[in-house]
């Protein structure tokens, strides 16, 4: 399998610029679109703002003890690192790699990515 080619978009200068709520979730802009950022065990994860099931805003949800983001509407759970639905409903959450660099925090989106 070939490596994916990414365009990298700066979302913040540092983690202090990301407005994390009490559940360690924040929203950010990448490539002109709102995305959700999750913080768990000192790592950052980027994924779609809305749940693929019923469109609940994931930034209004929470992160469980295993590091899954939980939708506030129906409690569907997604692994933030790979987008897999871990509560068994079969949905997939779009997600992107995050890099913390000296000059900021960046999210990589596939060059052929369509919103």
C-alpha positions in Angstrom: 0.0 0.0 0.0 1.4 3.4 -1.0 1.9 6.1 1.6 -0.7 8.8 1.7 0.2 12.2 0.6 -1.0 15.0 2.9 -1.4 18.7 2.9 -0.6 20.0 6.3 -2.8 22.8 7.9 -1.7 24.8 10.9 -4.5 24.8 13.5 -2.7 26.6 16.4 0.6 27.9 17.6 0.4 25.7 20.7 -2.0 23.6 22.7 -2.8 26.7 24.8 -4.5 28.2 21.8 -6.9 25.3 21.5 -10.0 26.0 23.6 -10.4 22.6 25.2 -13.6 22.1 27.3 -13.7 20.2 30.5 -13.9 16.9 28.5 -10.7 17.6 26.6 -12.4 18.3 23.3 -12.1 21.5 21.2 -13.0 22.7 17.7 -10.5 24.0 15.2 -10.3 25.2 11.6 -8.3 23.1 9.0 -8.5 23.8 5.3 -11.5 26.1 5.9 -13.5 23.4 7.7 -14.4 22.9 11.4 -13.0 19.8 12.9 -12.8 18.4 16.4 -9.6 18.0 18.4 -9.4 15.5 21.2 -6.7 15.4 23.9 -6.0 12.1 25.7 -2.8 10.9 27.5 -0.7 13.9 26.2 -1.7 13.1 22.6 -3.8 15.1 20.2 -6.3 13.6 17.7 -8.2 15.2 14.9 -11.5 14.0 13.6 -14.8 15.0 12.0 -16.8 17.5 13.9 -20.1 15.6 13.6 -20.9 12.0 14.4 -21.5 9.9 11.2 -24.6 8.3 12.7 -26.9 11.3 13.5 -24.7 14.4 13.2 -24.2 15.1 16.9 -21.4 17.5 17.6 -18.6 15.4 19.0 -17.1 18.5 20.8 -20.2 18.3 23.0 -19.5 14.7 23.9 -16.7 13.3 26.1 -13.7 11.0 26.0 -14.1 7.8 27.9 -11.4 6.1 30.1 -10.1 4.1 27.1 -9.6 7.2 24.9 -12.7 6.9 22.7 -14.7 10.0 21.8 -18.4 9.5 22.8 -21.2 11.2 20.8 -23.5 13.2 23.1 -26.7 12.1 21.2 -26.7 8.3 21.3 -23.4 7.5 23.0 -21.8 5.9 20.0 -18.0 5.5 20.6 -15.1 6.0 18.2 -11.4 5.3 18.6 -9.8 8.7 18.0 -6.7 7.2 16.5 -8.3 5.2 13.7 -11.9 6.3 13.5 -13.3 2.8 14.2 -16.7 2.6 15.9 -16.0 0.6 19.0 -19.6 0.4 20.4 -20.6 -2.0 17.6 -22.9 0.0 15.3 -20.5 -0.2 12.2 -19.9 3.5 11.5 -16.6 5.1 10.7 -15.4 8.5 11.9 -13.2 10.4 9.5 -9.9 11.3 11.3 -6.5 12.9 10.4 -3.0 12.8 11.7 -1.8 15.5 14.0 1.8 16.8 14.3 3.1 19.0 17.0 6.1 20.9 15.5 8.3 23.8 16.7 6.2 26.3 14.7 2.8 25.0 15.7 0.2 22.2 15.6 -0.7 20.8 12.2 -3.4 18.5 10.8 -2.6 16.4 7.7 -5.4 16.0 5.2 -5.2 13.7 2.2 -4.5 15.7 -1.0 -7.5 14.1 -2.7 -9.7 14.7 0.4 -13.3 16.0 -0.3 -15.6 17.4 2.4 
